[in-house]
Amino acid sequence: MNPPRMERNPRTLPSVLAALLFSVLATATSASAQIHKVAKPENVVRAIGVYEWTGDMAKPAASRLIPVSLFINDKLEDAAVYNARPVPFALLTGNVYQLQKSGLTLGNVDLAFARHLVAPATATTTYDDGWFGYGKFVAPAPPKKSTLKPVTTMVSINGVDDEDRPHFSSRSATPGSGGSAIPKDGSASTPDTPTDDPDRPKLHRPGGSSDSDDAPDSTASTNNPVGDPDRPTLRRRSASDTANANAGEPTATSLGNTLNNDPNRPLLHRGKPEGEAAGDADIPKLSGLPGDEDLHQLAAVSDAADRPPHDFSRPWADEAEHQAILAKLQAAARAQLTAYETANAIKPATLPPPPPAKSTTTRTRRAATPPPLPPPPEALLDEQLTGYTLSYGGAATFVYHAHTDGLGPALRFVTLVAQVNMQGEPEIALKNVTDATHLDRTPRMRLVDAVDVEASNRASLLFELRAQNSRQFALYRVIGGQSTQTFITGSTQ
């Protein structure tokens, strides 16, 4: 049996084609409605460094710039080695770095030269190893004062018939006659000078002609208009007179040309001549690693584009908030120190208890001995507490740093980074505890500042990781109570 045959309905195919065409047109219309112009992503080139100096910031005793990171092609590179041919791209002469404090500019450093230092084999420390930049500090220009002054007089617009309004009039007297214009009615007039006054002085033209009939002769009018033989006269010197007077004497022009053409003639300049860059003798270079009390650090930013400043600092609401956050982070720091001491079998540096007071009464001697008082908490020295708002609407971020007293294992360093949660309590996002004898195992973290690394209006925390004889610099992104190390430089060893 043959299978049933499918016959084509002449009305079905056109309807199907029409439906498909309508669907294609609808899809194209919907796609065209969703098309929008996508701006080209910005090509950000931004270098980050650490500017160190001793002494006064405006006139440092010694200074240097340490390259850290370079954000280029949408990724972070090591600024100390990127495109070093032979000088790294971030340390080229003429690069300008802005010295920032929490995102606000405090001044500029114009790089004059860079040096690659290699620590000798006999050096006890290798802090002076690697590339460093050197330049002069330039304070920001003060804002220009406005020259606009307030208007103190009112301007009359409709005062056409105002009597006090100044008027202009043409002179009615004949020019040269000494007369004045006709005064306005009611105003004071000045009498005209008589033209026939015999004592009135007269002006004479050179050559004998004058405006008066009684002009003197031409000789008197040329050399001495008033006829006084002792009165000096001014006249134009002729070429022959100049040649006779200057015979055998150098003229002013020839003397000036002689001095200007002297190759040994000294030249006076205000400051340095243009085009002459600062050298090694003009910029004192910082070497070694001064103590914490003498060394100053700031984040340095060099960007290919001018960008508006972004303040990442987080001011305190009041002193009560400051003390509350400080007390909570102090408690967290002591807890971290206790855990570190327990793990490393380190005895805390505690003060000896005071000796008991002697009593002379029998009744006191027979009294029960009171239980010993608990040792006082370990002192936290050189405390630093800094608050930041690392992004728009982000949680408050606090960085706490302190150290204990003592030497060797007793000298311990603690650094905490905390963010405030929804309940208003600081949550520890990053912690670092170490002691002076184990810095090579666990370097201590020293905060430099918060800095915008990618020109995204989001700041990262820039830390110095200092070991026993070397150091590195690292960037940390803190979001949602968690910290992530996004970049770290090579070691100076």
ROMISE-79487 format. One record per residue: residue in three letters; z, y, x of N, C-alpha, C in turn. Coordinates in steps of 0.2 Angstrom, whole numbers, plus 5000, padded with zeros to 4 digits. Each point is the difference from the previous one (the first is absolute). Layout:
N
ALAZYXZYXZYX;...
This chain:
493
MET500049945004500050064996500050065004;ASN499550054999500050065004500650044998;PRO500250045006500650054998499750064997;PRO500450034996499850064996499750055005;ARG499550034997499750055005500350074998;MET500150045005500350074999499450045000;GLU499950044994499550044999500350075001;ARG499650055004500250075001499950044994;ASN500650034999500050054994499750075003;PRO499450024997499750065003500550065000;ARG500450004995500550065000500649995005;THR500149955002500649995005499950035007;LEU499549995003499850025007500150075000;PRO499650044996500150075001500750034999;SER500349974995500750024999500549995006;VAL499949945003500349985006499950055006;LEU499350025001499950055005500250064999;ALA500050024993500350074999500850005001;ALA500349954999500749995001500250015007;LEU499649965004500150005008499850075002;LEU499550034998499950075002500550054999;PHE500349994994500550054998500749995004;SER500149935001500649995005499950035007;VAL499449995003499850035006500150075000;LEU499850044995500050075000500850024999;ALA500349964996500750024999500449995006;THR499949955004500349985007499850065005;ALA499450025000499850055004500350074999;THR500150014993500350064998500750005002;SER500449954999500749995001500150015008;ALA499649975004500050005007499950085003;SER499550034997499950075002500650044998;ALA500349994994500650044998500649995005;GLN500049945003500649995005499850025007;ILE499450025001499950025007500350075002;HIS500350015005500350075002499950005008;LYS500050065002499950025007500649985004;VAL499949965005500649985004499950055007;ALA500650035001500050055006500049955006;LYS499750035006500049965006500750015003;PRO500349945002500750005002500050045007;GLU500650045000500150045006500149965006;ASN499650025006500149975006500650045004;VAL500549975000500650035003500149975007;VAL500150055005500149995007500750045001;ARG500549965001500750035001500449965005;ALA500250045005500449975006500750024999;ILE500549965002500750015000500349995007;GLY500450045001500450005007500750024999;VAL500349995006500750035000500150055006;TYR500250064998500150055005500750005002;GLU500150005007500750005003500050065004;TRP500650035000500250055005500750015001;THR500250045005500650025002500150075000;GLY500650034999500150075000499850034994;ASP499750065000499850044994499449984998;MET499950004993499349974997499550055002;ALA500150074999499550055002499850005007;LYS500549995005499850005007500449945003;PRO499749944999500349945002500149995008;ALA500549975002500149995007499549955002;ALA499949954996499549955001499849964994;SER499349984999499849974994499449955001;ARG499949964995499449965000499949974993;LEU499449984999499849974994499849935001;ILE500349954996499949935000499549984994;PRO499449985002499649984994500349934997;VAL499950004993500349944996499449974997;SER499850034994499549964996499450054999;LEU499449974998499450044998499749964994;PHE500050044995499749974993499350025000;ILE499549955001499350025000499749934998;ASN499450014996499749954997500449964995;ASP500550044997500449974995500549945003;LYS500250015006500449955003500450045006;LEU500649975002500450035005499849975007;GLU499950045004499949985007500550035005;ASP500149975006500550025005499750065003;ALA500350064999499750065003500050005007;ALA500449965004500150015007499449965003;VAL499649964996499549965004499350014996;TYR500050034994499450004996499550055004;ASN499449975001499450045003500250035006;ALA500449975005500250035006499450005005;ARG499750055001499450005004500050065005;PRO500450015004500649965001500650034996;VAL500050064998500550034996500049984993;PRO500549984997500049974993499850064995;PHE499749984995499750054995500550054998;ALA500649974999500650044997500350055005;LEU499850005006500350045005499450045004;LEU499550014997499550055003500250075000;THR499850035005500250075001499750044995;GLY500450054997499850044994500349974994;ASN500249944999500349984994500650044998;VAL500150014994500650044998500449964995;TYR500649995002500549964996500550054997;GLN500249994994500550044996500649965001;LEU500550045002500749975000500350014993;GLN500249944997500250004993500849985000;LYS500350034995500749974998500049994992;SER500049934999499949984993499450024996;GLY499550015004499350024997499950075001;LEU500450055002499950075001499950025007;THR499550045001499850025007500550055003;LEU500249985006500550055004499650035006;GLY499449985001499750035006499449955002;ASN499650025005499449965002500149995008;VAL499749955002499949985007499349995001;ASP499750045005499350005002500049965006;LEU499749945000499949955006499650035005;ALA500350015006499650035006499849945004;PHE500349955001499849945004500449944998;ALA499849945003500349944999500149965006;ARG500549965001500149965006500249934998;HIS499749965004500249935000500549985005;LEU500649984999500549995005500149925000;VAL500149985006500149935002500750005004;ALA500549964997500650005003500049965006;PRO500250025006500049965006500449944999;ALA499949955005500449945000500750015001;THR500250055004500750015001500450044995;ALA499650024995500450044994500549964997;THR500550034998500649964996499850014993;THR499750054998499850004993499250014999;THR499749984995499350014999499950054994;TYR500450054999499950044994499450055002;ASP499850015006499450045002499449955002;ASP499849974995499549955001499550014994;GLY499450015001499550014994499750075000;TRP499750024994499650065000500550054996;PHE500050065003500450064997499550065000;GLY500150044995499750075000500550055001;TYR499750065002500450065002499650064998;GLY500450044997499750074997500650054999;LYS499850064998500550054999500150014993;PHE500650014998500350014994499750074997;VAL499850004994499750074997500450004993;ALA500450065000500450014994499550024994;PRO500149984994499650024994500050074999;ALA499450034999499950074999500450024994;PRO500350065000500450034995499550024994;PRO500250004994499650024995499950075000;LYS499450024999499850075000500350044995;LYS500250065001500350054995499450034996;SER500150014994499550034996500050085001;THR499450025001499950085001500050044993;LEU500049964995499950044993500750044999;LYS499950064997500550044998500050024993;PRO500650004997500050024993499750074998;VAL499750014995499750064998500650044997;THR500150065002500650044998499750064995;THR499450015000499750064996499649974994;MET500050034995499649974994499350045000;VAL499549964999499350034999499950014993;SER499750074999499850024993499349984999;ILE499949964995499349994999499750054995;ASN500350024995499750044995500250085001;GLY500350015006500150075001499450045003;VAL499550014996499450035002500150085000;ASP500450024995500150085000500750015003;ASP500349965004500650025003500050055005;GLU500450054999500050065004500249995007;ASP500449955002500249985006499549965004;ARG499549984996499549955004499550055004;PRO499949975007499650045004499350014998;HIS499750065002499450014998499650025006;PHE499349994999499550025006499650054997;SER499950055004499550054998499650025006;SER499450034999499650025005500250075003;ARG499850025006500250065003499550054997;SER500350064998499650054997499850055005;ALA500450005006499850055005499449975004;THR499750055004499449985004500349975006;PRO499749945002500249965006500050055006;GLY500550005004500150045006500350074999;SER500150024993500250064999500850005000;GLY500349945000500850005000500350004994;GLY499650014994500250004994500249944997;SER500449994995500249944997499849994993;ALA500149944997499749994993500450044995;ILE499750014994500350034995500649964997;PRO500650035001500649964997500049994993;LYS500449954998500049994993500550054997;ASP499950014993500450054997500749985000;GLY500550055002500749985000500249985006;SER499649985005500249975006500150065005;ALA500449995006500050055005499450005004;SER499850065002499450015004500150035007;THR499649985005500150035006499550055002;PRO500250065002499550055001499549985005;ASP499450024999499549985005500150045007;THR499849985005500050035007499550055000;PRO500150075001499550055001499549985005;THR499450014998499449985005499950065005;ASP500350064998499950065005500650025004;ASP500449955001500650015004499850015007;PRO500150055004499850015007500449955005;ASP500649994998500449955004499949934999;ARG499649984995499949934999499649975005;PRO500249945003499649975005499349974998;LYS499550015004499449984998499849945005;LEU499549954997499749955004499450025002;HIS499849985006499450025003499649935002;ARG499450004999499649955002499850005008;PRO499949955003499850005007499350035001;GLY499950045005499450035001499950074997;GLY500550034998500050074998500050014993;SER499749964995500050014993500649994997;SER500250044994500649994997499950024993;ASP500550004996499950024993500250074998;SER500150045006500250074999499550045004;ASP499950064998499650055004500350025006;ASP500650005001500350025006500249955005;ALA499549955001500149945005500050025007;PRO500449985004499950025007499449975003;ASP499850025007499449985003500149925001;SER499449975002499949935000500449975006;THR500150045005500449975006500749994998;ALA500350054997500750004998500149954995;SER499549994995500149954995500049935003;THR499649995005500049935003500549985004;ASN500250055005500649985005500750024998;ASN500050064997500750034998499950044994;PRO500149974994499850044994500450064999;VAL500650005002500450064999500050055006;GLY499649985005499950055006500650005005;ASP500449955000500650005005499749975006;PRO500050035006499849975006500449955003;ASP500750004998500549955002500049944996;ARG499750004994500149944995499549945002;PRO500349945001499649955002499549984995;THR499549975002499449984995499949935001;LEU499749974995499849935000499250005000;ARG499749965004499349995000499849935002;ARG499449984998499849935002499750005007;ARG500349955004499850005007499349975000;SER499650035005499449985001500049945005;ALA499449975001499949945004500150025007;SER499850065002500150025007500750015002;ASP500450034995500750025001500449935001;THR499849954996500349945001499949965006;ALA499450015003499849975006500350035006;ASN500150075000500350045005500849985000;ALA500350004994500749995000500249935002;ASN499649954999500149935001499749985007;ALA499850045004499749985006500549975005;GLY499949945002500549975004500649974997;GLU500050004993500649984997499849944994;PRO500349955000499849954995500250024993;THR499549994995500150024993500449954997;ALA500350024994500449964996499649934998;THR499450014998499649944998499949955006;SER499850035006499949965006500749975002;LEU500550034999500749985002500249944996;GLY499950014993500249944996499549945001;ASN499450015001499649945001500249975007;THR500250045005500249965006500649964999;LEU500550034996500649964999499949944995;ASN499650004995499849954996499749945004;ASN499650025005499649955003500449975006;ASP500650025001500449975006500249934998;PRO499849955003500249934998500849995001;ASN500350045005500749995001500550054996;ARG499750034995500450054996500449964995;PRO500650015000500549964995499850024993;LEU500149954995499950014993500649994997;LEU500150044995500749994996499849974993;HIS500449954998499949964994500650004996;ARG500050004994500649994995500149934999;GLY500549975002500149934999499549965004;LYS499849944998499549965004499350024998;PRO499550005005499350014998499849954995;GLU499550024996499749964995499649945003;GLY500149944997499749955003500449965005;GLU500550025002500549975005500549964996;ALA500049945001500549964996500749995004;ALA500549994996500649995004500049945004;GLY500450005006500049955004500749975001;ASP500149955005500649975001500650055001;ALA499850055004500550045002500350054994;ASP499650014995500150044994500449964995;ILE500049945000500449964995500449955003;PRO500750014999500449955003500049944997;LYS499949945003500049944997500649965000;LEU500249974994500649964999499949935003;SER500549985004500049945003500649964999;GLY500049935000500649974999500250004992;LEU500749984999500250014993500750035000;PRO500050064999500750044999500449974995;GLY500750025000500449984996499950024993;ASP500349974995499950014993500250084998;GLU500550025004500250074998499550055003;ASP499649985005499550055003499349994997;LEU499849944998499349994998499950024993;HIS499550044999499850024993499349974998;GLN499949974994499449974998499850034993;LEU499350014999499750014994499449964999;ALA499849994994499449974998499450055001;ALA499549985004499450045001499449974996;VAL499650044997499549984996499350045001;SER499549965002499350045001499549974995;ASP499750044996499649984995499350045001;ALA499549974998499350035001499950054994;ALA500450004995500050054994500650044999;ASP500050064998500650044998500249974993;ARG500649985000500349984994500750044998;PRO500150014994500650034998500649965001;PRO500650045002500649965002500349964994;HIS500349955002500449964995500749995002;ASP500550034997500749995002500349944997;PHE500249955005500349944998500750005000;SER500350055002500850005000500250004993;ARG500649975000500449994993500650045001;PRO500150064997500650045001500649974995;TRP500650015002500549984996500250044994;ALA500149964995500250044994500650045000;ASP500549985004500650035002500449965005;GLU500550035002500449975006500349934997;ALA500250004994500349944997499549945001;GLU499450014998499549955001499949985007;HIS500050055005500049985007500549965002;GLN500750014998500549965002500049934997;ALA499850004994500049934997499549965003;ILE499450025002499549965003500249985007;LEU500350055003500349995007500549945000;ALA500550014995500549955000499749934999;LYS499549994995499749944999499749975006;LEU499650045004499649985006500549985005;GLN500650045001500549985005500349934999;ALA500149994993500349934999499549955001;ALA499350014999499549955001499949995008;ALA500150065004499949995007500649965003;ARG500650014997500649965003499949934998;ALA499749984994499949934998499549975005;GLN499550045002499549975004500349995007;LEU500450055003500349995006500549945000;THR500349994995500549945000499649945000;ALA499449994997499649945000499749995007;TYR499850065003499749995007500649985005;GLU500650034999500549985005500249924999;THR500049984993500149934999499549955003;ALA499450024999499449965002500050005008;ASN500250055003500050005008500650005003;ALA500649984996500649995003500250065004;ILE499950064997500250075004500650024996;LYS500550025004500650034997499950084999;PRO500250024994499950074999500550045004;ALA499750065002500550055004500450034995;THR500749985000500550034995500550035005;LEU500350054996500550045004500749955000;PRO500450015005500649965000500550034995;PRO500449954996500450034995500650045003;PRO500250054997500650045003500649955001;PRO500450025005500749965001500450014994;PRO500449954998500550014995500650055002;ALA500250044995500550055001500749965001;LYS500450025005500649975001500650034995;SER500449964998500550024995500749985003;THR500550044999500749995003500549984995;THR499849994994500449984995500049924999;THR500649974999500049934999499749984994;ARG500050044995499749984993499250005001;THR499850045004499250005001499849945004;ARG500449985005499849945004500049944996;ARG500549994995500049944996499550004995;ALA499650064999499550004994499449955002;ALA499749984995499449965002499450045003;THR499749975004499550035004499450014995;PRO499750064999499450014996499449965003;PRO499549994996499449965002499650055004;PRO499749985005499650055004499450034996;LEU499950065002499550044996499349985003;PRO499550004995499349985002499850055005;PRO499549975005499850055005499550054996;PRO500050065003499650054997499349985001;PRO499550034995499349985001499750035006;GLU499549965003499750025006499650074999;ALA500150045005499750074999499350005001;LEU499650044996499350005000499950075003;LEU499650015005499950065004499350024999;ASP499950075001499450035000499649984994;GLU500350004994499649984994499550054998;GLN499449974998499550044997499749974994;LEU500050044995499849984993499450054998;THR499449974999499450044998499749974993;GLY499950054996499749984993499250025000;TYR499649954997499350014999499849994993;THR499450034998499649974994499449995003;LEU499849935001499449985004499450014996;SER500050004993499450014996500250044994;TYR499550024996500150034994500349964995;GLY500650024998500449964995500349945003;GLY500049995006500349945003500850015000;ALA500349945002500750005000500350045006;ALA500650025000500350035006500149955005;THR499850025006500149965006500450035005;PHE500549965002500550035005500049965006;VAL500150035006500049975007500750025003;TYR500349945002500750015003500049975007;HIS500350045004500149985007500650025003;ALA500349955004500750015003500149955006;HIS500550015004500249965005500750005001;THR500349945003500749995001500250035007;ASP500650005001500350025007500049945004;GLY500050015007500149955004499449995005;LEU500049955004499549995005499849925000;GLY499449995002499749935000500049974993;PRO500349944999499949974993500450044995;ALA500550045002500450044995499650064997;LEU499550025004499650064998499449974995;ARG500050014994499649974995499650064996;PHE499449994998499650044997499849974993;VAL500050054995499949974993499550054997;THR499549984997499550044996499849974993;LEU500150044995499949974993499550054997;VAL499549974996499650034996500149974993;ALA500150054995500249984993499650044995;GLN499949974994499750044995500449994994;VAL500150054996500450004994499649964994;ASN500449964997499749964995500150034993;MET499849974995500150034993500750014998;GLN500549975003500750014998500350065005;GLY499650035004500250055004500449975007;GLU499949945001500449975006499449995006;PRO500250025006499649985005499949935002;GLU499449985000499849935002499850005007;ILE500249965005499849995007499349975000;ALA499550045003499449985000499849985008;LEU500450035004499949985007500650015004;LYS500249955005500650015003499949985008;ASN500450035004499949985007500750015003;VAL500249955004500750005003499949975007;THR500250035005499949975007500650035004;ASP500049985006500550025005499750025006;ALA500450045005499750025006499749955005;THR500349944999499849955005499549954998;HIS499750014994499549964997499450044997;LEU499950065003499450044998499449965001;ASP499949965005499449975001499849954995;ARG500649974997499949954994499950034994;THR500450064998499950034994500050085002;PRO499550035000500050075002500350044994;ARG500350065002500350044995499550054997;MET500150014994499550044996500350075000;ARG499550055002500250074999499550044996;LEU500250034995499550034995499750065004;VAL499450014999499650065002499950054994;ASP499749974995499950044994499649964995;ALA499950034994499549984995499450035001;VAL499449975000499450035002499449964996;ASP499550044998499549984996499449975005;VAL500049945000499549975005499350004998;GLU499949994994499349994997499750064996;ALA500450065000499850064996499949984993;SER500549964997500049974993500650034996;ASN500450055003500650034997500549954999;ARG500049955004500549955000500349995007;ALA500650005001500350015007500249935002;SER500049985006500349955004500550025004;LEU500549955002500550025004499849985007;LEU500150055005499849995007500649995004;PHE500149945003500649985004499849995007;GLU500550025004499949985007500449935001;LEU499749955003500449945002500150005007;ARG500650015002500250015007500449945003;ALA499749975005500349945003500350035006;GLN500249955005500450025006499650045004;ASN499449985002499650045005499350024997;SER499949994993499350014997500150024993;ARG499550024997500050024993499450004997;GLN500050004993499450004996500150044994;PHE499550024996500050044994499749964994;ALA500450004995499749964994500150044994;LEU499549984995500050044993500249954995;TYR500450024995500249964995499950034993;ARG499749964995499950024993500549974996;VAL500450054996500649984996499850014993;ILE499949954996499950004993500449954996;GLY500350024995500449964995500549965004;GLY500450045004500549965004499849955005;GLN499450005002499849955005499650045005;SER500149985006499650045006499549955003;THR499550035003499449965003499850045006;GLN500049965006499850035006499250005000;THR499750065000499350014999499650015007;PHE500450025005499750015006500650005006;ILE499849985006500450005006499650015006;THR500250045004499650025006500249945005;GLY499650005006500149965005500650025004;SER500349955004500650025003499850035007;THR500550045002499950045007500049955006;GLN500349944999500049965006499349975001;
